[in-house]
Amino acid sequence: MIRLLLANVVDYAIFVTSMAGDVLTWNEGAEQITGYSSEEIIDKPLALLYTEADRNSGKPDQELKIARAAGQVEVTGWRVRKDGSLFYASVVRTALRDEQGDLRGFACLWRDSTEHKRSEDALVESRRALEVLNGELSHARDHAQAASKFKSQFVANMSHEIRTPMNGIIGMCNILLKTALNQQQRQYTDVIKEASNALLTVINDILDFSKIEAGRMDLEIVDFNLLHIVESVCEIMANEAQGKRLSLMSFVEPKLPRLLRGDPERLRQILLNLTANAIKFSTSGEITVRAVVDSLTEHFVSVRFSVSDSGIGLSPEEQKCLFVPFVQADGSVSRKFGGTGLGLSICKRLTELMGGEIGLESEKGVGSTFWFTVPLERRAVDESEVKLPDLDGVRLLFVDDDEEARAIIHKYFSSWGLRSEMAGSAEAGLRLMIAADEEGDPYKIVVTDLSMPGKSGIEFAHDVRANPRLKATPLVLMTAYDTVGLGTYALNSGFGSYIIKPVRQSHLIQCLLGAVGGSNPSLAPTAIDARNLRPTEILTEPAVRLLVAEDHPINQQVARLYLDEMGLLCDIASNGREAVHGAGRGCYALILMDCQMPEISGIEATRLIRLAEAGTGRHVPIIAMTAGAMPGDREACIAAGMDDYIAKPIEPAQLQKIIEKWLPDKGKIKRLFG
C-alpha cells in the first residue's frame, strides 16, 4: 500500500537507490520532474542526473559517502533533465538498513525548487544591485554636498565682491544728492541710485534663494510687535506708492494680539516683497496691507496677512506658474516691469519654513490679493486692546472718497471707543456737520482726506471755517501725497495737524488726543518723507572720534562723508593690523570694522583688541561692517567680540541709528534726515 501511494505522488521525486547509487525504484513524480520513465532509469546510476561538472568533481560519490556515514544528507544543487534542461533540486538522501543494521540502500526525495532558486537568486542580485546603487548614491550625495557647499561659498564670495562696490556706488549717490545739483544732474543721479538698488534687490533675491535651496536659511525666533512690523512695511514703501499716486493703507485687526514670538524679519521680507509687487503692477487706485486673525488659541495665533491691489490682475492660467523660481506669469511682464521671478518663490519657501501657506485671489484687469498665513506664539502680556479714556464716546467725522480707507479707519475708531461716522465727499461731510450741530451733538473732531472728487479737503476746510457755528471744530488733514510746504499750506487752510498715509495708529491717536485736548500739535509731518528734508546738525559738542577700519578706498571715502554729515570725526585704518594699532591708542568712542581686510581680518583684529582690553576696564564698541550675508556671519562677528552688525551697502540712516544706539551719551544726536 505504501509503495503504491509513493508511486502515485507527483509533486516529489521519491525513489530508492542501491548502495552504489543505481536507481532501484522510480515514482511518477520523479518521471515528471526529470523526464525519465521508470524503464529508462531503473538500474542506471543516479549520477546520470548530475551536471557534468558535479560528476567530474565526484559530488555523487561524496553525497553517498556522507549519507552512509551520517545516515542522512540534505543538499541542494542543479540537476539535468532528460532533455538537457536544468532544474534546481532540494535533496534528502536517507540510508536504509535492515533489522541487523546492515546498509541495504538509500531512500531519496527530490523537490523541484527551480522557481524558488530563481527568486532567491533574483533577490540576491537585487541586493547586490542595491548595494551598488547605494554606493553610487552615497558618492553622488557626497559630490552634491560638496557642490552645494562650493556653490554656497561661491554665492557668499560673489555677494561680498558685488556688495563692496555697490556700497561705494550707493553711498556716493547719497552724498551727491545732498549737494547743489541742477535738475538734470539730480535726475541722472537718481537713476544711478535706483538702478543700483534694483541690482541690489536681484543680488539679495539670488542669495536668499541659494540659502533656501542649500537648507541654510535659519529662522530667528524673537519677541516682536506685530503692529510695528505691518506699519513699518507700509512706511518703507510709502515713497514708491506716492511716486505713482497710489493710496497705501495698512490694517491690523484690533483683536489681534500685538506681542508675538516668531521671525519678524522674515515676515517683513515677505510683506515688503508682496507690497512692492502690488505697487509695481498698479497704475492707480489703492493698496491695502492687512493682518487679521485666522485662528486663535490660548498660546498661539495663526495670522492671515494679505496685500490687495487694483493692478493688472492675473488670469487662472497665469496664476498656475506663480511661486515657481525664475518664472513670471507672462514674459511681457518681465520686459515691462522687470524682475527675476524669484520674489514669490522666496515668499513661498519662507512661508513654508515658518509653518504657513501662501496663495492668491486674482481677476484679470481688476486686481489681486496675495495672502499668507503664519502660526505665531502669543506672549503672556496681551496689548491688543488699546485703552484711550480721553477719546471714549467722542463723536468724530471722517471724510474720504476711498471706501476702503473709510472701512479701515472706522474699525480703528470704533475699537478706540469713538462714535465715528463716515462721509464719502466734502459736500456730504459738511451736511453731516451742520446736522450734528443742529442736533446739539456736534463733532469734536473732523478728519478729512486731501484729494477727493468734487471739493478737495482744503476746500472743505474753507467751507467749515466760513461757517460761524462750525469754524471752531478741530480739523485734521490726511493725505497720501506728502509735498514740500504741505504743513504751512494745511495750517493756512485751517487745519490743526496733518498726517500722511500710510497711517500709523500711534500717529493717528496722537493727532486725535491733541485735538480733544485743545492743544495745537506741531505741523511737523508724522510720517517723514526723507526726500524732501535736508540733513541737520547731528551732533553737538563734545566732538566724538571714530575709527573706520576699511580697506576699500571708495568705501573709506563714503564712510568719512557719512560721518562728516553727522558731525563726527574719524580716522581710517586700511587693514586689520592698523585697526589693532589704532584701537590701542584708546582715543576712539567707537570702531566701525570691515570683516574682510588684508593682513589681519576684522574678525581677528577684534579678537586682538578685546584681548588687549582684558583687565583694563575699557570696552570700545565695535560694529561690524560686512558685505557677507550668509547664515553665521552675524554670529561669527559677535563671537569674536563685536557688539553689533551692519550689512553693506550701508544706508546713512542705518549707520546713524546704530551709532545712536552705542553712543547714547556722546552729545545730542538728531535724525540724519530730519
FIMAR-282294 format. One record per residue (C-alpha): x, y, z; residue in one letter. Coordinates in steps of 0.5 Angstrom, whole numbers, plus 500, padded with zeros to 3 digits. Layout:
ATOM   u   v   w r
ATOM   X   Y   Z A
...
This chain:
ATOM   u   v   w r
ATOM 500 500 500 M
ATOM 506 505 502 I
ATOM 509 503 496 R
ATOM 503 505 492 L
ATOM 502 511 495 L
ATOM 509 513 494 L
ATOM 509 511 487 A
ATOM 503 516 485 N
ATOM 506 522 489 V
ATOM 507 527 483 V
ATOM 510 533 487 D
ATOM 516 530 489 Y
ATOM 521 525 486 A
ATOM 521 519 491 I
ATOM 526 513 489 F
ATOM 531 508 492 V
ATOM 538 507 490 T
ATOM 543 502 491 S
ATOM 549 502 496 M
ATOM 553 504 490 A
ATOM 548 509 487 G
ATOM 544 506 482 D
ATOM 536 507 482 V
ATOM 532 501 484 L
ATOM 525 505 484 T
ATOM 522 511 481 W
ATOM 515 514 482 N
ATOM 511 518 478 E
ATOM 513 525 481 G
ATOM 521 523 479 A
ATOM 518 522 472 E
ATOM 515 529 471 Q
ATOM 521 533 475 I
ATOM 527 529 471 T
ATOM 523 527 464 G
ATOM 526 520 465 Y
ATOM 521 514 465 S
ATOM 522 508 470 S
ATOM 524 504 464 E
ATOM 529 509 462 E
ATOM 533 510 469 I
ATOM 532 503 473 I
ATOM 539 500 474 D
ATOM 542 507 472 K
ATOM 547 511 476 P
ATOM 543 517 479 L
ATOM 550 521 477 A
ATOM 546 521 471 L
ATOM 542 527 473 L
ATOM 548 531 476 Y
ATOM 552 536 472 T
ATOM 558 534 468 E
ATOM 562 539 473 A
ATOM 559 535 479 D
ATOM 560 529 476 R
ATOM 568 531 475 N
ATOM 568 533 482 S
ATOM 566 527 485 G
ATOM 560 530 488 K
ATOM 555 524 487 P
ATOM 560 519 491 D
ATOM 561 525 496 Q
ATOM 554 525 498 E
ATOM 553 517 498 L
ATOM 559 517 503 K
ATOM 556 523 508 I
ATOM 549 519 508 A
ATOM 553 512 509 R
ATOM 557 515 515 A
ATOM 551 520 518 A
ATOM 545 516 516 G
ATOM 542 522 512 Q
ATOM 544 528 508 V
ATOM 541 534 506 E
ATOM 544 538 500 V
ATOM 541 543 494 T
ATOM 544 543 487 G
ATOM 543 544 480 W
ATOM 541 537 476 R
ATOM 540 535 469 V
ATOM 533 533 466 R
ATOM 533 528 460 K
ATOM 532 534 455 D
ATOM 538 537 458 G
ATOM 535 543 461 S
ATOM 537 544 469 L
ATOM 533 544 475 F
ATOM 535 546 482 Y
ATOM 533 540 487 A
ATOM 533 540 494 S
ATOM 535 533 496 V
ATOM 534 529 502 V
ATOM 538 522 502 R
ATOM 537 517 508 T
ATOM 541 511 509 A
ATOM 536 504 509 L
ATOM 538 499 514 R
ATOM 536 492 516 D
ATOM 534 489 522 E
ATOM 541 488 524 Q
ATOM 543 495 522 G
ATOM 546 493 515 D
ATOM 546 498 510 L
ATOM 541 496 504 R
ATOM 541 502 500 G
ATOM 538 510 500 F
ATOM 532 513 500 A
ATOM 532 519 496 C
ATOM 527 525 496 L
ATOM 528 531 491 W
ATOM 524 537 490 R
ATOM 524 542 484 D
ATOM 526 548 487 S
ATOM 528 552 481 T
ATOM 523 558 482 E
ATOM 525 559 489 H
ATOM 532 559 487 K
ATOM 531 564 481 R
ATOM 527 568 486 S
ATOM 533 567 491 E
ATOM 538 569 486 D
ATOM 534 575 484 A
ATOM 533 577 491 L
ATOM 541 577 492 V
ATOM 542 580 485 E
ATOM 537 586 487 S
ATOM 541 586 494 R
ATOM 548 587 490 R
ATOM 545 592 485 A
ATOM 542 596 491 L
ATOM 549 596 495 E
ATOM 552 598 488 V
ATOM 547 604 488 L
ATOM 547 606 495 N
ATOM 555 606 494 G
ATOM 553 611 488 E
ATOM 548 615 491 L
ATOM 553 616 497 S
ATOM 558 618 492 H
ATOM 553 623 489 A
ATOM 551 625 496 R
ATOM 558 627 498 D
ATOM 559 630 491 H
ATOM 552 634 491 A
ATOM 554 636 498 Q
ATOM 561 639 496 A
ATOM 558 642 490 A
ATOM 553 645 495 S
ATOM 558 648 500 K
ATOM 562 650 494 F
ATOM 556 654 491 K
ATOM 554 657 498 S
ATOM 561 659 499 Q
ATOM 562 662 492 F
ATOM 555 666 493 V
ATOM 557 669 499 A
ATOM 564 671 496 N
ATOM 560 674 490 M
ATOM 556 677 495 S
ATOM 562 680 498 H
ATOM 565 682 492 E
ATOM 559 686 489 I
ATOM 556 689 495 R
ATOM 563 692 497 T
ATOM 563 696 490 P
ATOM 555 697 491 M
ATOM 557 700 498 N
ATOM 561 705 494 G
ATOM 556 707 489 I
ATOM 550 708 493 I
ATOM 554 711 498 G
ATOM 557 716 493 M
ATOM 550 717 490 C
ATOM 547 719 497 N
ATOM 553 724 498 I
ATOM 552 727 491 L
ATOM 544 728 492 L
ATOM 546 733 498 K
ATOM 550 737 494 T
ATOM 548 743 490 A
ATOM 546 740 483 L
ATOM 542 742 478 N
ATOM 535 739 475 Q
ATOM 539 734 470 Q
ATOM 544 732 475 Q
ATOM 540 730 480 R
ATOM 536 726 475 Q
ATOM 542 723 473 Y
ATOM 544 721 480 T
ATOM 537 719 482 D
ATOM 537 714 476 V
ATOM 544 711 478 I
ATOM 542 710 485 K
ATOM 535 707 483 E
ATOM 539 702 478 A
ATOM 544 701 484 S
ATOM 538 699 489 N
ATOM 535 695 483 A
ATOM 541 691 482 L
ATOM 542 690 490 L
ATOM 535 687 490 T
ATOM 537 682 485 V
ATOM 543 680 489 I
ATOM 539 679 495 N
ATOM 534 675 492 D
ATOM 539 670 489 I
ATOM 543 670 496 L
ATOM 536 668 499 D
ATOM 534 663 494 F
ATOM 541 660 495 S
ATOM 541 660 502 K
ATOM 534 657 502 I
ATOM 536 651 497 E
ATOM 542 650 501 A
ATOM 538 649 507 G
ATOM 542 654 510 R
ATOM 536 659 511 M
ATOM 535 660 519 D
ATOM 529 663 523 L
ATOM 531 668 528 E
ATOM 525 667 533 I
ATOM 525 673 538 V
ATOM 519 677 541 D
ATOM 516 683 537 F
ATOM 511 688 536 N
ATOM 506 686 530 L
ATOM 503 693 529 L
ATOM 510 696 528 H
ATOM 512 690 523 I
ATOM 506 692 519 V
ATOM 506 699 519 E
ATOM 514 700 518 S
ATOM 513 696 512 V
ATOM 508 701 509 C
ATOM 512 707 512 E
ATOM 518 704 508 I
ATOM 514 703 501 M
ATOM 511 710 502 A
ATOM 515 714 498 N
ATOM 514 709 492 E
ATOM 507 709 493 A
ATOM 507 716 493 Q
ATOM 511 717 487 G
ATOM 506 713 483 K
ATOM 500 717 486 R
ATOM 498 710 490 L
ATOM 494 710 496 S
ATOM 497 706 501 L
ATOM 494 704 507 M
ATOM 495 698 513 S
ATOM 490 695 517 F
ATOM 492 691 524 V
ATOM 485 688 527 E
ATOM 484 691 533 P
ATOM 483 684 537 K
ATOM 490 681 534 L
ATOM 495 680 540 P
ATOM 501 685 539 R
ATOM 506 682 543 L
ATOM 508 675 539 L
ATOM 514 671 538 R
ATOM 517 669 531 G
ATOM 522 671 526 D
ATOM 520 679 525 P
ATOM 525 680 519 E
ATOM 522 674 515 R
ATOM 515 677 516 L
ATOM 518 684 514 R
ATOM 521 681 508 Q
ATOM 515 677 505 I
ATOM 511 683 506 L
ATOM 516 688 503 L
ATOM 516 683 497 N
ATOM 509 683 496 L
ATOM 507 690 497 T
ATOM 513 692 492 A
ATOM 510 688 487 N
ATOM 503 691 488 A
ATOM 506 698 487 I
ATOM 510 695 481 K
ATOM 504 693 478 F
ATOM 499 698 480 S
ATOM 498 705 476 T
ATOM 492 708 480 S
ATOM 488 706 486 G
ATOM 490 704 493 E
ATOM 494 698 496 I
ATOM 492 695 503 T
ATOM 496 691 507 V
ATOM 492 687 513 R
ATOM 494 683 518 A
ATOM 488 679 521 V
ATOM 486 673 526 V
ATOM 486 667 522 D
ATOM 485 662 529 S
ATOM 487 664 536 L
ATOM 488 659 542 T
ATOM 491 661 549 E
ATOM 498 660 547 H
ATOM 498 661 539 F
ATOM 495 665 534 V
ATOM 495 664 526 S
ATOM 496 671 523 V
ATOM 493 672 516 R
ATOM 497 677 512 F
ATOM 495 680 506 S
ATOM 496 685 501 V
ATOM 491 688 496 S
ATOM 492 692 490 D
ATOM 488 695 484 S
ATOM 493 693 479 G
ATOM 493 689 472 I
ATOM 491 682 476 G
ATOM 492 675 473 L
ATOM 488 670 469 S
ATOM 487 663 472 P
ATOM 492 660 467 E
ATOM 497 666 469 E
ATOM 496 664 476 Q
ATOM 499 657 475 K
ATOM 506 659 474 C
ATOM 507 663 480 L
ATOM 511 662 486 F
ATOM 516 658 481 V
ATOM 523 660 481 P
ATOM 525 665 476 F
ATOM 518 665 472 V
ATOM 513 670 472 Q
ATOM 506 670 470 A
ATOM 508 673 463 D
ATOM 514 674 459 G
ATOM 512 681 457 S
ATOM 511 683 465 V
ATOM 519 682 466 S
ATOM 520 686 460 R
ATOM 515 692 462 K
ATOM 516 692 470 F
ATOM 523 688 471 G
ATOM 524 683 476 G
ATOM 527 676 476 T
ATOM 521 672 478 G
ATOM 525 670 485 L
ATOM 521 674 490 G
ATOM 514 670 490 L
ATOM 518 663 490 S
ATOM 522 666 496 I
ATOM 516 668 500 C
ATOM 513 661 499 K
ATOM 519 658 502 R
ATOM 520 663 507 L
ATOM 512 662 509 T
ATOM 513 654 509 E
ATOM 519 655 513 L
ATOM 515 658 518 M
ATOM 510 653 518 G
ATOM 505 657 514 G
ATOM 502 657 507 E
ATOM 501 662 501 I
ATOM 496 664 496 G
ATOM 493 669 492 L
ATOM 486 671 489 E
ATOM 486 675 483 S
ATOM 482 677 477 E
ATOM 485 680 470 K
ATOM 484 687 470 G
ATOM 481 688 477 V
ATOM 487 687 482 G
ATOM 490 681 486 S
ATOM 490 680 493 T
ATOM 496 676 496 F
ATOM 496 672 502 W
ATOM 500 668 507 F
ATOM 498 665 514 T
ATOM 504 664 519 V
ATOM 503 661 526 P
ATOM 506 665 532 L
ATOM 507 664 539 E
ATOM 503 669 544 R
ATOM 507 673 549 R
ATOM 504 673 556 A
ATOM 502 680 556 V
ATOM 497 682 551 D
ATOM 497 689 548 E
ATOM 491 688 543 S
ATOM 486 692 547 E
ATOM 488 700 546 V
ATOM 485 704 552 K
ATOM 484 711 551 L
ATOM 479 714 556 P
ATOM 480 721 553 D
ATOM 477 719 547 L
ATOM 472 715 550 D
ATOM 465 717 547 G
ATOM 468 723 543 V
ATOM 464 724 537 R
ATOM 468 724 530 L
ATOM 467 725 523 L
ATOM 472 722 518 F
ATOM 471 725 510 V
ATOM 474 721 505 D
ATOM 472 718 498 D
ATOM 476 712 499 D
ATOM 471 707 501 E
ATOM 477 702 503 E
ATOM 480 708 508 A
ATOM 473 709 511 R
ATOM 472 702 513 A
ATOM 479 701 516 I
ATOM 479 708 520 I
ATOM 472 707 522 H
ATOM 474 700 525 K
ATOM 480 703 529 Y
ATOM 476 709 531 F
ATOM 471 704 534 S
ATOM 476 700 537 S
ATOM 478 706 541 W
ATOM 471 708 544 G
ATOM 470 714 539 L
ATOM 463 715 536 R
ATOM 465 715 529 S
ATOM 461 717 523 E
ATOM 464 717 515 M
ATOM 462 721 509 A
ATOM 465 720 502 G
ATOM 465 727 500 S
ATOM 467 734 502 A
ATOM 459 736 501 E
ATOM 457 730 505 A
ATOM 461 732 511 G
ATOM 459 739 511 L
ATOM 452 737 511 R
ATOM 453 732 517 L
ATOM 457 737 521 M
ATOM 451 742 520 I
ATOM 446 737 522 A
ATOM 450 735 528 A
ATOM 451 742 531 D
ATOM 443 743 530 E
ATOM 442 737 534 E
ATOM 446 739 540 G
ATOM 451 734 539 D
ATOM 457 737 534 P
ATOM 463 733 532 Y
ATOM 469 734 537 K
ATOM 474 732 531 I
ATOM 474 732 524 V
ATOM 479 728 520 V
ATOM 479 729 512 T
ATOM 483 727 506 D
ATOM 486 732 502 L
ATOM 485 729 495 S
ATOM 477 728 493 M
ATOM 473 729 487 P
ATOM 469 735 487 G
ATOM 471 739 493 K
ATOM 478 738 496 S
ATOM 480 737 503 G
ATOM 483 744 503 I
ATOM 476 747 500 E
ATOM 472 743 505 F
ATOM 476 746 511 A
ATOM 475 753 508 H
ATOM 467 752 508 D
ATOM 468 750 515 V
ATOM 472 756 517 R
ATOM 467 760 514 A
ATOM 461 757 518 N
ATOM 461 761 524 P
ATOM 458 755 528 R
ATOM 463 750 525 L
ATOM 469 754 525 K
ATOM 472 752 532 A
ATOM 472 745 530 T
ATOM 479 742 530 P
ATOM 481 739 523 L
ATOM 486 734 522 V
ATOM 488 733 514 L
ATOM 490 726 512 M
ATOM 494 725 505 T
ATOM 497 720 501 A
ATOM 502 725 498 Y
ATOM 507 729 502 D
ATOM 510 735 499 T
ATOM 514 741 501 V
ATOM 511 746 504 G
ATOM 504 742 506 L
ATOM 505 744 513 G
ATOM 505 751 512 T
ATOM 499 750 507 Y
ATOM 495 746 512 A
ATOM 496 751 517 L
ATOM 494 757 513 N
ATOM 488 753 511 S
ATOM 485 752 518 G
ATOM 488 745 520 F
ATOM 491 744 527 G
ATOM 495 738 524 S
ATOM 496 733 519 Y
ATOM 498 726 518 I
ATOM 501 722 512 I
ATOM 498 716 509 K
ATOM 500 710 511 P
ATOM 497 712 517 V
ATOM 501 709 524 R
ATOM 496 708 529 Q
ATOM 500 712 534 S
ATOM 501 718 530 H
ATOM 493 718 529 L
ATOM 492 717 536 I
ATOM 497 723 538 Q
ATOM 493 728 533 C
ATOM 486 726 536 L
ATOM 489 727 543 L
ATOM 492 733 541 G
ATOM 485 736 538 A
ATOM 481 733 544 V
ATOM 486 737 549 G
ATOM 485 743 545 G
ATOM 493 743 544 S
ATOM 495 745 537 N
ATOM 501 740 535 P
ATOM 507 742 531 S
ATOM 505 741 524 L
ATOM 512 737 523 A
ATOM 509 731 519 P
ATOM 508 725 523 T
ATOM 511 721 517 A
ATOM 517 723 515 I
ATOM 519 723 507 D
ATOM 527 724 507 A
ATOM 527 726 500 R
ATOM 524 733 502 N
ATOM 528 734 508 L
ATOM 535 736 509 R
ATOM 541 734 514 P
ATOM 541 738 520 T
ATOM 546 739 525 E
ATOM 547 732 528 I
ATOM 552 732 534 L
ATOM 553 738 539 T
ATOM 560 738 543 E
ATOM 564 735 545 P
ATOM 567 732 539 A
ATOM 567 725 538 V
ATOM 572 721 534 R
ATOM 571 714 531 L
ATOM 576 709 528 L
ATOM 574 706 521 V
ATOM 577 700 519 A
ATOM 576 699 512 E
ATOM 581 697 506 D
ATOM 577 699 500 H
ATOM 579 707 498 P
ATOM 572 709 496 I
ATOM 568 706 502 N
ATOM 573 709 506 Q
ATOM 571 716 503 Q
ATOM 564 714 503 V
ATOM 564 713 511 A
ATOM 568 719 512 R
ATOM 563 723 508 L
ATOM 557 720 512 Y
ATOM 561 721 519 L
ATOM 562 728 517 D
ATOM 555 729 516 E
ATOM 554 727 523 M
ATOM 559 732 526 G
ATOM 563 726 528 L
ATOM 571 726 527 L
ATOM 574 719 524 C
ATOM 581 716 523 D
ATOM 582 711 517 I
ATOM 585 704 518 A
ATOM 587 701 512 S
ATOM 588 694 514 N
ATOM 587 690 521 G
ATOM 594 691 523 R
ATOM 593 698 523 E
ATOM 586 698 527 A
ATOM 589 694 532 V
ATOM 595 699 533 H
ATOM 590 705 533 G
ATOM 585 702 538 A
ATOM 591 701 542 G
ATOM 591 709 543 R
ATOM 585 709 547 G
ATOM 582 715 544 C
ATOM 576 713 540 Y
ATOM 569 712 542 A
ATOM 567 707 537 L
ATOM 570 703 532 I
ATOM 567 701 525 L
ATOM 570 695 523 M
ATOM 570 692 516 D
ATOM 571 684 517 C
ATOM 575 682 510 Q
ATOM 581 686 510 M
ATOM 588 684 508 P
ATOM 594 682 513 E
ATOM 589 681 519 I
ATOM 582 680 518 S
ATOM 577 685 522 G
ATOM 575 678 526 I
ATOM 582 677 528 E
ATOM 583 685 529 A
ATOM 577 685 534 T
ATOM 580 679 538 R
ATOM 586 682 539 L
ATOM 583 689 541 I
ATOM 579 685 546 R
ATOM 585 681 549 L
ATOM 589 688 550 A
ATOM 583 691 553 E
ATOM 582 685 558 A
ATOM 583 687 565 G
ATOM 584 695 564 T
ATOM 576 696 565 G
ATOM 576 699 558 R
ATOM 571 697 552 H
ATOM 570 701 546 V
ATOM 564 699 542 P
ATOM 566 695 535 I
ATOM 561 695 530 I
ATOM 562 690 524 A
ATOM 561 693 517 M
ATOM 561 687 512 T
ATOM 559 685 505 A
ATOM 558 678 508 G
ATOM 551 676 508 A
ATOM 551 668 509 M
ATOM 548 665 516 P
ATOM 553 665 521 G
ATOM 556 672 519 D
ATOM 553 676 525 R
ATOM 554 670 530 E
ATOM 562 670 528 A
ATOM 562 677 529 C
ATOM 559 677 536 I
ATOM 563 671 538 A
ATOM 570 675 536 A
ATOM 568 680 541 G
ATOM 564 685 536 M
ATOM 558 689 539 D
ATOM 553 690 533 D
ATOM 553 689 526 Y
ATOM 551 693 520 I
ATOM 551 690 513 A
ATOM 553 693 506 K
ATOM 551 697 502 P
ATOM 550 702 508 I
ATOM 545 707 508 E
ATOM 546 713 512 P
ATOM 540 713 516 A
ATOM 542 706 518 Q
ATOM 549 708 520 L
ATOM 546 714 525 Q
ATOM 542 709 528 K
ATOM 547 704 530 I
ATOM 552 710 532 I
ATOM 546 713 537 E
ATOM 545 706 540 K
ATOM 552 705 542 W
ATOM 554 713 543 L
ATOM 548 715 547 P
ATOM 551 720 552 D
ATOM 556 723 547 K
ATOM 552 729 545 G
ATOM 545 731 543 K
ATOM 544 726 536 I
ATOM 539 728 532 K
ATOM 536 725 526 R
ATOM 541 725 520 L
ATOM 534 726 515 F
ATOM 530 731 519 G
